[in-house]
Amino acid sequence: MRGGNEYRLFYSQFRQHFHTTGAIAPSSLALARAITAPLAVAHSGTLRVLEVGAGTGAFTRAILRHLGCGDHLDLFELNPAFKSCLERRPAEARAPERGISVCVHVSDVRAMPSGDRYDFIVSGLPLNNFAPAEVEGFLHLFISHLRPGGTLSYFEYLYLRDLKRHLVQDAGERRRLDQVKIVVDRFLSRHHAIATPVPLNLPPALVRHVRVD
């Protein structure tokens, strides 16, 4: 499955599973580059990287370009329809020949062992689609699985939360979006975070890199 077929798969899953897919198309190359930018910096020793909500592997491709011999990548994707796409990414990047180990988990990341620690976590989860308590839980989970000095990178669509808030008629949905904003803002206030806008994406996005010391 290549190119247009992947877009059709992604769009079909968006229509069937909007709550967990949350986008009409895979992330752009510009967004993939922006969200994996911390991995482009020189690092000593081997790396452990976690990608959550991997979808068809747009970010996976970019992550694998930055990894080398001895590095490990765990991919978590809840939707089994994306499994075959993700399983192709290591071969496309020649990961086995380059000494990179990759494990694809078709399961909820919240079920992963509590002792696992990573240098980098890249999340493609559509946080604005979840309940405030779920968003808080995901953010806490990510931080708890980072090693000291590690970085969490995630994104949200520019203005989408505010736009949805003004368009929806349901007061409960507006309240949910307001509470998600409060949860995210409170999280960002506790950590050092850098924001990078990515206009070349559908829709335009904002990447956040959160460093844990």
C-alpha positions as CSV (number, residue, x, y, z in Angstrom):
1,M,0.0,0.0,0.0
2,R,1.5,3.3,-1.1
3,G,0.7,7.0,-1.5
4,G,-2.9,7.4,-2.4
5,N,-3.9,4.1,-0.9
6,E,-2.6,5.1,2.5
7,Y,-4.5,8.4,2.3
8,R,-7.7,6.5,1.5
9,L,-7.1,4.1,4.4
10,F,-6.4,7.0,6.8
11,Y,-9.5,8.8,5.6
12,S,-11.7,5.7,6.0
13,Q,-10.4,5.2,9.6
14,F,-11.0,8.9,10.3
15,R,-14.7,8.5,9.3
16,Q,-15.1,5.3,11.3
17,H,-12.9,6.1,14.4
18,F,-12.8,9.9,14.6
19,H,-12.3,9.8,18.4
20,T,-8.9,8.1,18.1
21,T,-7.8,9.0,14.6
22,G,-8.7,12.7,14.7
23,A,-7.4,13.8,11.3
24,I,-8.6,13.4,7.7
25,A,-5.1,12.7,6.3
26,P,-1.6,11.5,7.5
27,S,0.7,14.1,8.9
28,S,2.8,16.0,6.3
29,L,6.5,15.7,5.9
30,A,6.9,19.2,7.4
31,L,5.1,18.2,10.5
32,A,7.0,14.9,10.7
33,R,10.3,16.9,10.5
34,A,9.2,19.4,13.1
35,I,8.0,16.8,15.7
36,T,11.2,14.7,15.3
37,A,13.6,17.7,15.4
38,P,15.0,16.9,18.9
39,L,16.2,13.5,17.5
40,A,18.3,15.3,14.9
41,V,20.6,16.7,17.7
42,A,23.7,14.6,18.3
43,H,23.3,12.2,21.2
44,S,25.7,9.9,23.1
45,G,24.9,6.3,23.7
46,T,21.9,4.3,22.5
47,L,18.4,5.7,22.4
48,R,15.0,4.4,23.3
49,V,12.1,6.1,21.6
50,L,8.4,5.6,22.0
51,E,5.8,6.6,19.4
52,V,2.2,6.7,20.4
53,G,-0.7,6.9,18.0
54,A,1.6,5.9,15.1
55,G,-1.2,5.7,12.5
56,T,0.2,4.9,9.0
57,G,3.7,5.7,10.1
58,A,4.3,9.3,8.9
59,F,6.3,10.1,12.0
60,T,7.8,6.6,12.2
61,R,9.6,7.2,8.9
62,A,11.1,10.4,10.2
63,I,12.1,8.9,13.6
64,L,13.9,6.0,11.9
65,R,16.0,8.3,9.8
66,H,17.5,9.7,13.1
67,L,18.2,6.3,14.7
68,G,21.3,4.1,14.5
69,C,22.9,0.9,15.6
70,G,21.7,-0.2,19.1
71,D,18.7,2.2,19.2
72,H,15.2,0.9,20.0
73,L,11.8,2.1,18.8
74,D,8.4,1.0,20.3
75,L,5.3,1.9,18.3
76,F,1.9,1.9,19.8
77,E,-1.2,2.1,17.6
78,L,-4.7,1.1,18.9
79,N,-6.2,0.6,15.4
80,P,-5.3,-2.7,13.8
81,A,-6.1,-1.4,10.3
82,F,-2.8,0.5,10.4
83,K,-0.7,-2.5,11.5
84,S,0.5,-3.6,8.1
85,C,1.6,0.0,7.2
86,L,3.6,0.2,10.5
87,E,5.2,-3.2,10.0
88,R,6.6,-2.1,6.6
89,R,8.4,1.0,8.0
90,P,11.4,-0.8,9.5
91,A,12.1,-2.6,6.2
92,E,11.7,0.6,4.2
93,A,14.3,2.3,6.5
94,R,16.6,-0.8,6.5
95,A,16.3,-0.8,10.3
96,P,17.4,-4.4,10.8
97,E,20.5,-3.9,8.7
98,R,21.3,-0.7,10.5
99,G,21.0,-2.4,13.9
100,I,17.8,-0.7,15.0
101,S,15.2,-2.8,16.8
102,V,11.5,-1.9,16.3
103,C,8.5,-3.4,18.0
104,V,4.9,-2.7,16.8
105,H,2.3,-2.9,19.6
106,V,-1.4,-2.9,18.4
107,S,-2.7,-2.0,21.8
108,D,-3.4,0.9,24.2
109,V,-0.3,2.6,25.4
110,R,-1.8,2.8,28.9
111,A,-1.3,-0.9,29.2
112,M,2.5,-0.8,28.8
113,P,4.7,-1.8,31.7
114,S,5.3,1.1,34.2
115,G,9.1,0.5,34.4
116,D,9.8,1.3,30.7
117,R,11.8,4.6,30.2
118,Y,12.5,6.5,27.0
119,D,14.8,9.3,25.9
120,F,12.1,10.6,23.5
121,I,8.4,10.2,23.2
122,V,6.5,11.3,20.1
123,S,2.7,11.4,20.3
124,G,0.3,11.6,17.5
125,L,-2.8,11.3,19.7
126,P,-5.6,13.8,19.0
127,L,-5.7,15.1,22.6
128,N,-8.6,17.5,21.8
129,N,-10.8,14.5,21.1
130,F,-10.5,13.0,24.6
131,A,-12.1,13.7,28.0
132,P,-10.1,16.1,30.2
133,A,-9.3,13.3,32.6
134,E,-8.0,11.1,29.8
135,V,-5.8,14.0,28.5
136,E,-4.4,14.5,32.0
137,G,-3.8,10.8,32.2
138,F,-1.9,10.6,28.9
139,L,0.3,13.6,29.7
140,H,1.1,12.1,33.1
141,L,1.8,8.7,31.5
142,F,4.2,10.3,29.0
143,I,6.2,12.2,31.6
144,S,6.4,9.1,33.9
145,H,8.0,7.1,31.0
146,L,10.6,9.7,30.2
147,R,14.2,9.4,31.4
148,P,15.7,12.5,33.1
149,G,16.6,15.0,30.3
150,G,14.1,13.3,28.0
151,T,11.7,15.1,25.6
152,L,8.0,14.6,24.9
153,S,6.9,15.9,21.5
154,Y,3.3,16.2,20.5
155,F,1.1,18.4,18.3
156,E,-2.3,20.0,18.1
157,Y,-4.1,21.6,15.2
158,L,-3.8,25.4,15.2
159,Y,-7.0,27.2,16.3
160,L,-9.0,23.9,16.0
161,R,-10.0,23.8,19.7
162,D,-11.2,27.4,19.6
163,L,-13.0,27.0,16.3
164,K,-14.8,23.9,17.5
165,R,-15.8,25.6,20.7
166,H,-17.5,28.4,18.8
167,L,-19.1,26.1,16.3
168,V,-20.6,23.4,18.5
169,Q,-24.1,23.9,19.9
170,D,-23.7,21.5,22.7
171,A,-22.8,23.2,26.0
172,G,-21.3,20.0,27.4
173,E,-18.9,19.7,24.4
174,R,-17.9,23.4,24.9
175,R,-17.3,22.7,28.5
176,R,-15.2,19.6,27.7
177,L,-13.0,21.6,25.3
178,D,-12.5,24.4,27.9
179,Q,-11.5,21.8,30.5
180,V,-9.0,20.2,28.0
181,K,-7.4,23.6,27.5
182,I,-7.1,24.0,31.3
183,V,-5.4,20.6,31.6
184,V,-3.0,21.3,28.8
185,D,-2.1,24.8,30.0
186,R,-1.5,23.6,33.5
187,F,0.7,20.8,32.2
188,L,2.8,23.2,30.1
189,S,3.1,25.6,33.0
190,R,5.0,22.9,35.0
191,H,7.5,22.1,32.3
192,H,9.9,23.8,29.9
193,A,8.2,23.7,26.5
194,I,9.0,25.1,23.1
195,A,6.2,25.6,20.5
196,T,6.8,25.4,16.7
197,P,4.0,26.3,14.2
198,V,3.8,24.1,11.1
199,P,1.6,25.8,8.5
200,L,2.4,23.2,5.8
201,N,0.0,20.6,7.1
202,L,-3.6,19.7,6.8
203,P,-4.8,21.3,9.0
204,P,-2.0,23.6,10.1
205,A,-0.4,22.4,13.3
206,L,1.5,23.5,16.4
207,V,4.3,21.2,17.6
208,R,5.3,21.3,21.3
209,H,8.5,19.9,22.7
210,V,8.4,19.4,26.5
211,R,11.7,18.7,28.2
212,V,11.8,16.8,31.6
213,D,14.9,17.6,33.7
